[in-house]
């Protein structure tokens, strides 16, 4: 994953497997772990508060901070799941 403006760009498991193989490794484990659990509101709020502190220190526009709080409200209302995980292990 890497940051792209206000969003993150996620690559599929096949991308990471091919990358590991192109570096000379043999993939011995490749697993996708689907998350079903929702992120607790308390954790979401704490994450946003930490982001806001960083953004304020970097003089990020109040507009973006306001929009982040709107996203938090939506996530608390509708729920937000943890991101799925990709685990790939290679060996030489």
Biopython code that builds the backbone (N, CA, C, O; Angstrom):
import numpy as np
from Bio.PDB.StructureBuilder import StructureBuilder

atoms = [
    (1, "UNK", "N", (0.850, -1.163, 0.000)),
    (1, "UNK", "CA", (0.000, 0.000, 0.000)),
    (1, "UNK", "C", (0.894, 1.224, 0.000)),
    (1, "UNK", "O", (1.950, 1.223, 0.633)),
    (2, "UNK", "N", (0.485, 2.265, -0.700)),
    (2, "UNK", "CA", (1.176, 3.538, -0.600)),
    (2, "UNK", "C", (0.152, 4.660, -0.673)),
    (2, "UNK", "O", (-0.942, 4.498, -1.214)),
    (3, "UNK", "N", (0.532, 5.784, -0.121)),
    (3, "UNK", "CA", (-0.375, 6.921, -0.059)),
    (3, "UNK", "C", (-0.453, 7.604, -1.415)),
    (3, "UNK", "O", (0.567, 7.860, -2.055)),
    (4, "UNK", "N", (-1.665, 7.894, -1.842)),
    (4, "UNK", "CA", (-1.893, 8.609, -3.093)),
    (4, "UNK", "C", (-2.818, 9.773, -2.755)),
    (4, "UNK", "O", (-4.039, 9.613, -2.745)),
    (5, "UNK", "N", (-2.257, 10.920, -2.483)),
    (5, "UNK", "CA", (-3.093, 12.058, -2.090)),
    (5, "UNK", "C", (-3.834, 11.751, -0.816)),
    (5, "UNK", "O", (-3.220, 11.492, 0.219)),
    (6, "UNK", "N", (-5.169, 11.778, -0.882)),
    (6, "UNK", "CA", (-5.985, 11.510, 0.309)),
    (6, "UNK", "C", (-6.371, 10.041, 0.434)),
    (6, "UNK", "O", (-7.103, 9.661, 1.348)),
    (7, "UNK", "N", (-5.875, 9.214, -0.489)),
    (7, "UNK", "CA", (-6.298, 7.826, -0.510)),
    (7, "UNK", "C", (-5.098, 6.886, -0.453)),
    (7, "UNK", "O", (-3.952, 7.321, -0.563)),
    (8, "UNK", "N", (-5.365, 5.623, -0.283)),
    (8, "UNK", "CA", (-4.324, 4.605, -0.306)),
    (8, "UNK", "C", (-4.589, 3.675, -1.476)),
    (8, "UNK", "O", (-5.738, 3.402, -1.822)),
    (9, "UNK", "N", (-3.533, 3.202, -2.069)),
    (9, "UNK", "CA", (-3.615, 2.338, -3.240)),
    (9, "UNK", "C", (-3.211, 0.932, -2.802)),
    (9, "UNK", "O", (-2.064, 0.698, -2.422)),
    (10, "UNK", "N", (-4.144, 0.015, -2.855)),
    (10, "UNK", "CA", (-3.881, -1.354, -2.433)),
    (10, "UNK", "C", (-3.599, -2.231, -3.643)),
    (10, "UNK", "O", (-4.266, -2.109, -4.670)),
    (11, "UNK", "N", (-2.626, -3.102, -3.526)),
    (11, "UNK", "CA", (-2.275, -4.032, -4.598)),
    (11, "UNK", "C", (-2.836, -5.410, -4.256)),
    (11, "UNK", "O", (-2.902, -5.775, -3.082)),
    (12, "UNK", "N", (-3.245, -6.183, -5.277)),
    (12, "UNK", "CA", (-3.754, -7.535, -5.018)),
    (12, "UNK", "C", (-2.627, -8.476, -4.602)),
    (12, "UNK", "O", (-1.450, -8.183, -4.812)),
    (13, "UNK", "N", (-2.997, -9.595, -4.016)),
    (13, "UNK", "CA", (-2.013, -10.584, -3.551)),
    (13, "UNK", "C", (-1.124, -11.041, -4.702)),
    (13, "UNK", "O", (0.066, -11.289, -4.502)),
    (14, "UNK", "N", (-1.681, -11.156, -5.897)),
    (14, "UNK", "CA", (-0.879, -11.608, -7.046)),
    (14, "UNK", "C", (0.288, -10.662, -7.323)),
    (14, "UNK", "O", (1.362, -11.107, -7.726)),
    (15, "UNK", "N", (0.087, -9.381, -7.114)),
    (15, "UNK", "CA", (1.165, -8.402, -7.303)),
    (15, "UNK", "C", (2.331, -8.716, -6.363)),
    (15, "UNK", "O", (3.488, -8.745, -6.784)),
    (16, "UNK", "N", (2.015, -8.951, -5.092)),
    (16, "UNK", "CA", (3.058, -9.197, -4.094)),
    (16, "UNK", "C", (3.741, -10.542, -4.327)),
    (16, "UNK", "O", (4.955, -10.652, -4.153)),
    (17, "UNK", "N", (2.980, -11.570, -4.718)),
    (17, "UNK", "CA", (3.596, -12.869, -5.035)),
    (17, "UNK", "C", (4.588, -12.719, -6.186)),
    (17, "UNK", "O", (5.718, -13.202, -6.110)),
    (18, "UNK", "N", (4.155, -12.048, -7.250)),
    (18, "UNK", "CA", (5.030, -11.858, -8.412)),
    (18, "UNK", "C", (6.256, -11.025, -8.050)),
    (18, "UNK", "O", (7.350, -11.289, -8.549)),
    (19, "UNK", "N", (6.090, -10.036, -7.200)),
    (19, "UNK", "CA", (7.217, -9.217, -6.771)),
    (19, "UNK", "C", (8.234, -10.053, -5.997)),
    (19, "UNK", "O", (9.439, -9.942, -6.226)),
    (20, "UNK", "N", (7.755, -10.875, -5.099)),
    (20, "UNK", "CA", (8.644, -11.736, -4.310)),
    (20, "UNK", "C", (9.373, -12.716, -5.217)),
    (20, "UNK", "O", (10.574, -12.936, -5.060)),
    (21, "UNK", "N", (8.650, -13.302, -6.162)),
    (21, "UNK", "CA", (9.277, -14.246, -7.102)),
    (21, "UNK", "C", (10.293, -13.544, -8.007)),
    (21, "UNK", "O", (11.333, -14.119, -8.329)),
    (22, "UNK", "N", (10.002, -12.314, -8.416)),
    (22, "UNK", "CA", (10.925, -11.586, -9.291)),
    (22, "UNK", "C", (12.219, -11.209, -8.563)),
    (22, "UNK", "O", (13.225, -10.884, -9.194)),
    (23, "UNK", "N", (12.181, -11.256, -7.243)),
    (23, "UNK", "CA", (13.387, -10.981, -6.436)),
    (23, "UNK", "C", (14.160, -12.270, -6.133)),
    (23, "UNK", "O", (15.111, -12.252, -5.351)),
    (24, "UNK", "N", (13.759, -13.375, -6.743)),
    (24, "UNK", "CA", (14.483, -14.630, -6.593)),
    (24, "UNK", "C", (14.022, -15.516, -5.454)),
    (24, "UNK", "O", (14.711, -16.471, -5.097)),
    (25, "UNK", "N", (12.877, -15.220, -4.882)),
    (25, "UNK", "CA", (12.350, -16.027, -3.787)),
    (25, "UNK", "C", (11.294, -17.003, -4.300)),
    (25, "UNK", "O", (10.609, -16.733, -5.287)),
    (26, "UNK", "N", (11.175, -18.131, -3.621)),
    (26, "UNK", "CA", (10.099, -19.085, -3.885)),
    (26, "UNK", "C", (9.022, -18.828, -2.835)),
    (26, "UNK", "O", (9.302, -18.820, -1.636)),
    (27, "UNK", "N", (7.801, -18.620, -3.290)),
    (27, "UNK", "CA", (6.697, -18.376, -2.355)),
    (27, "UNK", "C", (6.328, -19.694, -1.693)),
    (27, "UNK", "O", (5.987, -20.666, -2.368)),
    (28, "UNK", "N", (6.399, -19.721, -0.353)),
    (28, "UNK", "CA", (6.051, -20.942, 0.378)),
    (28, "UNK", "C", (4.722, -20.805, 1.118)),
    (28, "UNK", "O", (4.102, -21.807, 1.473)),
    (29, "UNK", "N", (4.283, -19.563, 1.350)),
    (29, "UNK", "CA", (2.976, -19.306, 1.968)),
    (29, "UNK", "C", (2.367, -18.100, 1.273)),
    (29, "UNK", "O", (3.028, -17.078, 1.094)),
    (30, "UNK", "N", (1.123, -18.221, 0.889)),
    (30, "UNK", "CA", (0.381, -17.102, 0.312)),
    (30, "UNK", "C", (-1.049, -17.206, 0.829)),
    (30, "UNK", "O", (-1.787, -18.121, 0.463)),
    (31, "UNK", "N", (-1.426, -16.272, 1.672)),
    (31, "UNK", "CA", (-2.728, -16.365, 2.325)),
    (31, "UNK", "C", (-3.361, -14.981, 2.430)),
    (31, "UNK", "O", (-2.689, -13.994, 2.731)),
    (32, "UNK", "N", (-4.648, -14.931, 2.179)),
    (32, "UNK", "CA", (-5.413, -13.711, 2.385)),
    (32, "UNK", "C", (-6.320, -13.922, 3.587)),
    (32, "UNK", "O", (-7.062, -14.902, 3.654)),
    (33, "UNK", "N", (-6.256, -13.006, 4.525)),
    (33, "UNK", "CA", (-7.065, -13.102, 5.738)),
    (33, "UNK", "C", (-8.138, -12.020, 5.668)),
    (33, "UNK", "O", (-7.841, -10.827, 5.740)),
    (34, "UNK", "N", (-9.373, -12.450, 5.528)),
    (34, "UNK", "CA", (-10.504, -11.519, 5.447)),
    (34, "UNK", "C", (-10.913, -11.085, 6.853)),
    (34, "UNK", "O", (-11.080, -11.909, 7.752)),
    (35, "UNK", "N", (-11.064, -9.804, 7.016)),
    (35, "UNK", "CA", (-11.470, -9.261, 8.311)),
    (35, "UNK", "C", (-12.985, -9.093, 8.337)),
    (35, "UNK", "O", (-13.579, -8.588, 7.384)),
    (36, "UNK", "N", (-13.590, -9.511, 9.409)),
    (36, "UNK", "CA", (-15.032, -9.336, 9.572)),
    (36, "UNK", "C", (-15.359, -8.350, 10.691)),
    (36, "UNK", "O", (-16.437, -7.756, 10.727)),
    (37, "UNK", "N", (-14.404, -8.194, 11.598)),
    (37, "UNK", "CA", (-14.637, -7.347, 12.772)),
    (37, "UNK", "C", (-14.626, -5.873, 12.395)),
    (37, "UNK", "O", (-13.827, -5.424, 11.572)),
    (38, "UNK", "N", (-15.515, -5.151, 13.007)),
    (38, "UNK", "CA", (-15.554, -3.700, 12.826)),
    (38, "UNK", "C", (-14.555, -3.028, 13.766)),
    (38, "UNK", "O", (-14.254, -3.530, 14.849)),
    (39, "UNK", "N", (-14.060, -1.899, 13.325)),
    (39, "UNK", "CA", (-13.166, -1.111, 14.172)),
    (39, "UNK", "C", (-14.034, -0.419, 15.225)),
    (39, "UNK", "O", (-14.992, 0.266, 14.866)),
    (40, "UNK", "N", (-13.724, -0.579, 16.513)),
    (40, "UNK", "CA", (-14.519, 0.077, 17.551)),
    (40, "UNK", "C", (-14.486, 1.602, 17.394)),
    (40, "UNK", "O", (-13.462, 2.170, 17.015)),
    (41, "UNK", "N", (-15.619, 2.261, 17.689)),
    (41, "UNK", "CA", (-15.709, 3.726, 17.582)),
    (41, "UNK", "C", (-14.604, 4.420, 18.347)),
    (41, "UNK", "O", (-14.037, 5.402, 17.868)),
    (42, "UNK", "N", (-14.296, 3.926, 19.515)),
    (42, "UNK", "CA", (-13.254, 4.533, 20.353)),
    (42, "UNK", "C", (-11.920, 4.532, 19.623)),
    (42, "UNK", "O", (-11.175, 5.509, 19.684)),
    (43, "UNK", "N", (-11.616, 3.433, 18.929)),
    (43, "UNK", "CA", (-10.354, 3.313, 18.194)),
    (43, "UNK", "C", (-10.365, 4.242, 16.981)),
    (43, "UNK", "O", (-9.369, 4.910, 16.701)),
    (44, "UNK", "N", (-11.492, 4.289, 16.257)),
    (44, "UNK", "CA", (-11.605, 5.203, 15.118)),
    (44, "UNK", "C", (-11.373, 6.644, 15.555)),
    (44, "UNK", "O", (-10.618, 7.385, 14.926)),
    (45, "UNK", "N", (-12.034, 7.024, 16.640)),
    (45, "UNK", "CA", (-11.915, 8.405, 17.133)),
    (45, "UNK", "C", (-10.464, 8.704, 17.528)),
    (45, "UNK", "O", (-9.951, 9.781, 17.225)),
    (46, "UNK", "N", (-9.810, 7.770, 18.191)),
    (46, "UNK", "CA", (-8.412, 7.955, 18.594)),
    (46, "UNK", "C", (-7.502, 8.100, 17.358)),
    (46, "UNK", "O", (-6.599, 8.936, 17.339)),
    (47, "UNK", "N", (-7.750, 7.289, 16.351)),
    (47, "UNK", "CA", (-6.968, 7.373, 15.123)),
    (47, "UNK", "C", (-7.135, 8.747, 14.472)),
    (47, "UNK", "O", (-6.156, 9.369, 14.060)),
    (48, "UNK", "N", (-8.370, 9.210, 14.385)),
    (48, "UNK", "CA", (-8.638, 10.513, 13.767)),
    (48, "UNK", "C", (-7.996, 11.631, 14.580)),
    (48, "UNK", "O", (-7.398, 12.543, 14.009)),
    (49, "UNK", "N", (-8.111, 11.574, 15.890)),
    (49, "UNK", "CA", (-7.508, 12.615, 16.733)),
    (49, "UNK", "C", (-5.994, 12.682, 16.522)),
    (49, "UNK", "O", (-5.420, 13.771, 16.487)),
    (50, "UNK", "N", (-5.350, 11.526, 16.383)),
    (50, "UNK", "CA", (-3.900, 11.514, 16.143)),
    (50, "UNK", "C", (-3.564, 12.086, 14.763)),
    (50, "UNK", "O", (-2.582, 12.811, 14.606)),
    (51, "UNK", "N", (-4.385, 11.755, 13.769)),
    (51, "UNK", "CA", (-4.175, 12.306, 12.426)),
    (51, "UNK", "C", (-4.349, 13.820, 12.449)),
    (51, "UNK", "O", (-3.552, 14.547, 11.855)),
    (52, "UNK", "N", (-5.381, 14.295, 13.127)),
    (52, "UNK", "CA", (-5.645, 15.737, 13.197)),
    (52, "UNK", "C", (-4.469, 16.463, 13.856)),
    (52, "UNK", "O", (-4.068, 17.530, 13.391)),
    (53, "UNK", "N", (-3.921, 15.907, 14.916)),
    (53, "UNK", "CA", (-2.758, 16.536, 15.564)),
    (53, "UNK", "C", (-1.605, 16.679, 14.578)),
    (53, "UNK", "O", (-0.952, 17.721, 14.517)),
    (54, "UNK", "N", (-1.363, 15.628, 13.811)),
    (54, "UNK", "CA", (-0.290, 15.669, 12.813)),
    (54, "UNK", "C", (-0.605, 16.703, 11.739)),
    (54, "UNK", "O", (0.255, 17.499, 11.360)),
    (55, "UNK", "N", (-1.838, 16.687, 11.254)),
    (55, "UNK", "CA", (-2.242, 17.632, 10.207)),
    (55, "UNK", "C", (-2.138, 19.071, 10.696)),
    (55, "UNK", "O", (-1.690, 19.944, 9.954)),
    (56, "UNK", "N", (-2.545, 19.327, 11.937)),
    (56, "UNK", "CA", (-2.450, 20.691, 12.471)),
    (56, "UNK", "C", (-0.990, 21.135, 12.546)),
    (56, "UNK", "O", (-0.669, 22.283, 12.239)),
    (57, "UNK", "N", (-0.120, 20.231, 12.950)),
    (57, "UNK", "CA", (1.315, 20.561, 13.010)),
    (57, "UNK", "C", (1.878, 20.847, 11.622)),
    (57, "UNK", "O", (2.841, 21.601, 11.481)),
    (58, "UNK", "N", (1.274, 20.243, 10.593)),
    (58, "UNK", "CA", (1.721, 20.446, 9.211)),
    (58, "UNK", "C", (0.932, 21.548, 8.501)),
    (58, "UNK", "O", (1.105, 21.762, 7.301)),
    (59, "UNK", "N", (0.070, 22.243, 9.239)),
    (59, "UNK", "CA", (-0.757, 23.337, 8.698)),
    (59, "UNK", "C", (-1.686, 22.894, 7.567)),
    (59, "UNK", "O", (-1.900, 23.620, 6.597)),
    (60, "UNK", "N", (-2.235, 21.681, 7.716)),
    (60, "UNK", "CA", (-3.214, 21.193, 6.744)),
    (60, "UNK", "C", (-4.485, 22.036, 6.887)),
    (60, "UNK", "O", (-4.881, 22.404, 7.992)),
    (61, "UNK", "N", (-5.102, 22.326, 5.766)),
    (61, "UNK", "CA", (-6.310, 23.155, 5.720)),
    (61, "UNK", "C", (-7.391, 22.634, 6.661)),
    (61, "UNK", "O", (-7.584, 21.427, 6.805)),
    (62, "UNK", "N", (-8.095, 23.578, 7.300)),
    (62, "UNK", "CA", (-9.223, 23.216, 8.171)),
    (62, "UNK", "C", (-10.304, 22.460, 7.404)),
    (62, "UNK", "O", (-11.031, 21.653, 7.984)),
    (63, "UNK", "N", (-10.407, 22.718, 6.110)),
    (63, "UNK", "CA", (-11.394, 22.029, 5.273)),
    (63, "UNK", "C", (-11.144, 20.521, 5.278)),
    (63, "UNK", "O", (-12.089, 19.744, 5.419)),
    (64, "UNK", "N", (-9.890, 20.095, 5.128)),
    (64, "UNK", "CA", (-9.571, 18.662, 5.133)),
    (64, "UNK", "C", (-9.819, 18.047, 6.505)),
    (64, "UNK", "O", (-10.253, 16.900, 6.613)),
    (65, "UNK", "N", (-9.543, 18.815, 7.539)),
    (65, "UNK", "CA", (-9.787, 18.315, 8.899)),
    (65, "UNK", "C", (-11.288, 18.143, 9.112)),
    (65, "UNK", "O", (-11.728, 17.140, 9.674)),
    (66, "UNK", "N", (-12.070, 19.121, 8.663)),
    (66, "UNK", "CA", (-13.534, 19.014, 8.772)),
    (66, "UNK", "C", (-14.038, 17.789, 8.026)),
    (66, "UNK", "O", (-14.898, 17.067, 8.531)),
    (67, "UNK", "N", (-13.510, 17.546, 6.820)),
    (67, "UNK", "CA", (-13.935, 16.387, 6.027)),
    (67, "UNK", "C", (-13.530, 15.084, 6.695)),
    (67, "UNK", "O", (-14.250, 14.092, 6.584)),
    (68, "UNK", "N", (-12.407, 15.061, 7.380)),
    (68, "UNK", "CA", (-11.998, 13.855, 8.109)),
    (68, "UNK", "C", (-12.980, 13.566, 9.247)),
    (68, "UNK", "O", (-13.339, 12.413, 9.485)),
    (69, "UNK", "N", (-13.408, 14.615, 9.945)),
    (69, "UNK", "CA", (-14.398, 14.415, 11.009)),
    (69, "UNK", "C", (-15.740, 13.936, 10.441)),
    (69, "UNK", "O", (-16.443, 13.156, 11.084)),
    (70, "UNK", "N", (-16.091, 14.395, 9.252)),
    (70, "UNK", "CA", (-17.310, 13.892, 8.600)),
    (70, "UNK", "C", (-17.172, 12.406, 8.286)),
    (70, "UNK", "O", (-18.110, 11.633, 8.478)),
    (71, "UNK", "N", (-15.999, 12.017, 7.804)),
    (71, "UNK", "CA", (-15.738, 10.597, 7.538)),
    (71, "UNK", "C", (-15.842, 9.788, 8.830)),
    (71, "UNK", "O", (-16.402, 8.692, 8.838)),
    (72, "UNK", "N", (-15.304, 10.329, 9.912)),
    (72, "UNK", "CA", (-15.392, 9.641, 11.204)),
    (72, "UNK", "C", (-16.849, 9.439, 11.611)),
    (72, "UNK", "O", (-17.226, 8.348, 12.038)),
    (73, "UNK", "N", (-17.660, 10.469, 11.483)),
    (73, "UNK", "CA", (-19.081, 10.354, 11.833)),
    (73, "UNK", "C", (-19.753, 9.258, 11.011)),
    (73, "UNK", "O", (-20.519, 8.454, 11.542)),
    (74, "UNK", "N", (-19.463, 9.234, 9.729)),
    (74, "UNK", "CA", (-20.037, 8.214, 8.848)),
    (74, "UNK", "C", (-19.569, 6.819, 9.260)),
    (74, "UNK", "O", (-20.366, 5.884, 9.324)),
    (75, "UNK", "N", (-18.281, 6.689, 9.537)),
    (75, "UNK", "CA", (-17.721, 5.385, 9.931)),
    (75, "UNK", "C", (-18.310, 4.912, 11.257)),
    (75, "UNK", "O", (-18.567, 3.722, 11.435)),
    (76, "UNK", "N", (-18.523, 5.837, 12.181)),
    (76, "UNK", "CA", (-19.113, 5.458, 13.470)),
    (76, "UNK", "C", (-20.575, 5.031, 13.288)),
    (76, "UNK", "O", (-21.050, 4.128, 13.977)),
    (77, "UNK", "N", (-21.270, 5.670, 12.375)),
    (77, "UNK", "CA", (-22.681, 5.358, 12.136)),
    (77, "UNK", "C", (-22.844, 4.053, 11.356)),
    (77, "UNK", "O", (-23.624, 3.183, 11.745)),
    (78, "UNK", "N", (-22.108, 3.926, 10.263)),
    (78, "UNK", "CA", (-22.259, 2.772, 9.367)),
    (78, "UNK", "C", (-21.359, 1.597, 9.734)),
    (78, "UNK", "O", (-21.624, 0.458, 9.349)),
    (79, "UNK", "N", (-20.302, 1.881, 10.474)),
    (79, "UNK", "CA", (-19.323, 0.850, 10.807)),
    (79, "UNK", "C", (-18.218, 0.800, 9.772)),
    (79, "UNK", "O", (-18.451, 1.069, 8.594)),
    (80, "UNK", "N", (-17.022, 0.457, 10.204)),
    (80, "UNK", "CA", (-15.877, 0.332, 9.313)),
    (80, "UNK", "C", (-15.090, -0.911, 9.736)),
    (80, "UNK", "O", (-14.722, -1.069, 10.900)),
    (81, "UNK", "N", (-14.843, -1.794, 8.751)),
    (81, "UNK", "CA", (-14.091, -3.011, 9.046)),
    (81, "UNK", "C", (-12.592, -2.742, 8.979)),
    (81, "UNK", "O", (-12.136, -1.823, 8.298)),
    (82, "UNK", "N", (-11.844, -3.559, 9.696)),
    (82, "UNK", "CA", (-10.395, -3.552, 9.549)),
    (82, "UNK", "C", (-10.064, -4.000, 8.129)),
    (82, "UNK", "O", (-10.830, -4.747, 7.521)),
    (83, "UNK", "N", (-8.939, -3.553, 7.600)),
    (83, "UNK", "CA", (-8.507, -3.954, 6.259)),
    (83, "UNK", "C", (-8.155, -5.436, 6.248)),
    (83, "UNK", "O", (-7.633, -5.969, 7.227)),
    (84, "UNK", "N", (-8.449, -6.099, 5.120)),
    (84, "UNK", "CA", (-8.032, -7.486, 4.951)),
    (84, "UNK", "C", (-6.495, -7.532, 4.923)),
    (84, "UNK", "O", (-5.838, -6.538, 4.613)),
    (85, "UNK", "N", (-5.951, -8.683, 5.246)),
    (85, "UNK", "CA", (-4.498, -8.842, 5.309)),
    (85, "UNK", "C", (-4.023, -9.825, 4.253)),
    (85, "UNK", "O", (-4.706, -10.798, 3.933)),
    (86, "UNK", "N", (-2.851, -9.556, 3.725)),
    (86, "UNK", "CA", (-2.196, -10.477, 2.793)),
    (86, "UNK", "C", (-0.898, -10.903, 3.451)),
    (86, "UNK", "O", (-0.083, -10.064, 3.832)),
    (87, "UNK", "N", (-0.708, -12.202, 3.583)),
    (87, "UNK", "CA", (0.523, -12.746, 4.161)),
    (87, "UNK", "C", (1.214, -13.590, 3.100)),
    (87, "UNK", "O", (0.654, -14.575, 2.620)),
    (88, "UNK", "N", (2.426, -13.203, 2.738)),
    (88, "UNK", "CA", (3.195, -13.950, 1.753)),
    (88, "UNK", "C", (4.596, -14.152, 2.318)),
    (88, "UNK", "O", (5.268, -13.201, 2.718)),
    (89, "UNK", "N", (5.022, -15.415, 2.341)),
    (89, "UNK", "CA", (6.343, -15.761, 2.858)),
    (89, "UNK", "C", (7.121, -16.413, 1.735)),
    (89, "UNK", "O", (6.630, -17.322, 1.065)),
    (90, "UNK", "N", (8.331, -15.943, 1.540)),
    (90, "UNK", "CA", (9.185, -16.531, 0.511)),
    (90, "UNK", "C", (10.495, -17.014, 1.104)),
    (90, "UNK", "O", (10.901, -16.569, 2.177)),
    (91, "UNK", "N", (11.154, -17.929, 0.403)),
    (91, "UNK", "CA", (12.472, -18.374, 0.839)),
    (91, "UNK", "C", (13.363, -18.496, -0.381)),
    (91, "UNK", "O", (12.882, -18.668, -1.501)),
    (92, "UNK", "N", (14.663, -18.406, -0.156)),
    (92, "UNK", "CA", (15.623, -18.544, -1.261)),
    (92, "UNK", "C", (16.064, -19.983, -1.372)),
    (92, "UNK", "O", (16.872, -20.315, -2.240)),
]
sb = StructureBuilder()
sb.init_structure("model")
sb.init_model(0)
sb.init_chain("A")
sb.init_seg("    ")
for serial, (resi, resn, name, xyz) in enumerate(atoms, 1):
    if name == "N":
        sb.init_residue(resn, " ", resi, " ")
    sb.init_atom(name, np.array(xyz, "f"), 0.0, 1.0, " ", f" {name:<3s}", serial, name[0])
structure = sb.get_structure()
